[in-house]
Amino acid sequence: MSSTMIFVNLPVKDLDATKAFWGKLGYSFNAQFTDENCASMPITDSIVAMFLTEARFKDFTHKAIADTATTTSVLLCLSAESRSAVDELVDGALGAGATEPRPAQDHGVMYGRAFDDLDGHTWEIMWMDPAMIQG
């Protein structure tokens, strides 16, 4: 497998509010790739969220930006190391101003919750029993 990275580009209405929101959840930003139009937030060594002001985001597409109040264009799912880690991250997001779009999903060997961030982007946080993954 190659060392491919993913850069998830998301439009935001208020970059400072977005940075404050994710900062409350323990994330930091790469100053080298962060300015008044964009904030680069490493999630792992190979996953980076790029939050762009709507004006900057429009530089990369001819399409309209989805109205996340009424439209879902993507569901972002991050794994968590435990059920309690799922709850901790989602509860922290809710405390920082996110909303919870649906009840938790508990399937025994899988547990997940979701939150909509300040711009309506849906982030799913999921834990899977390691024994299930190993077969």
C-alpha positions, 0 to 999 in steps of 0.5 A, spaced: 500 500 500 502 506 498 503 512 503 497 516 499 494 521 504 487 524 503 486 532 504 478 533 505 476 540 503 470 543 506 467 550 506 466 554 512 462 560 513 467 563 519 474 560 519 476 563 526 469 560 529 471 553 526 478 553 528 476 555 535 470 549 535 476 544 533 481 547 538 476 545 543 476 538 541 483 538 542 485 538 534 491 543 532 492 546 526 499 546 521 501 553 521 505 552 515 498 551 511 494 556 515 492 563 513 486 568 513 483 563 508 484 556 510 486 552 516 490 545 515 488 540 521 491 534 521 487 528 523 492 523 523 499 522 519 495 521 512 488 525 513 488 532 513 482 536 514 482 543 510 477 548 512 477 554 507 473 560 507 467 559 502 470 565 497 477 561 497 473 554 496 469 557 490 476 558 487 477 550 486 470 549 483 465 551 478 459 548 482 455 551 487 457 550 495 451 545 498 447 548 503 448 543 509 442 546 512 438 542 507 443 538 503 448 532 505 454 532 500 458 528 504 458 524 510 465 524 514 467 518 518 472 517 523 474 511 527 475 511 535 479 507 539 473 505 544 466 506 545 467 511 551 472 515 546 466 516 541 462 519 546 467 523 549 469 526 542 461 527 540 459 530 547 465 535 546 463 537 539 456 538 542 459 542 548 462 546 543 456 548 539 455 542 534 448 538 533 447 531 534 443 529 527 441 522 530 441 517 536 447 513 537 447 506 533 449 501 538 450 494 534 454 490 540 460 490 536 459 497 532 458 503 536 457 510 533 454 517 534 454 523 529 455 530 530 454 536 525 459 541 526 458 549 525 457 549 518 453 543 518 458 538 515 456 531 518 462 527 522 460 520 524 465 517 530 465 509 530 468 504 534 468 497 532 470 491 536 477 489 534 476 482 534 470 483 529 476 486 524 481 481 525 475 476 523 
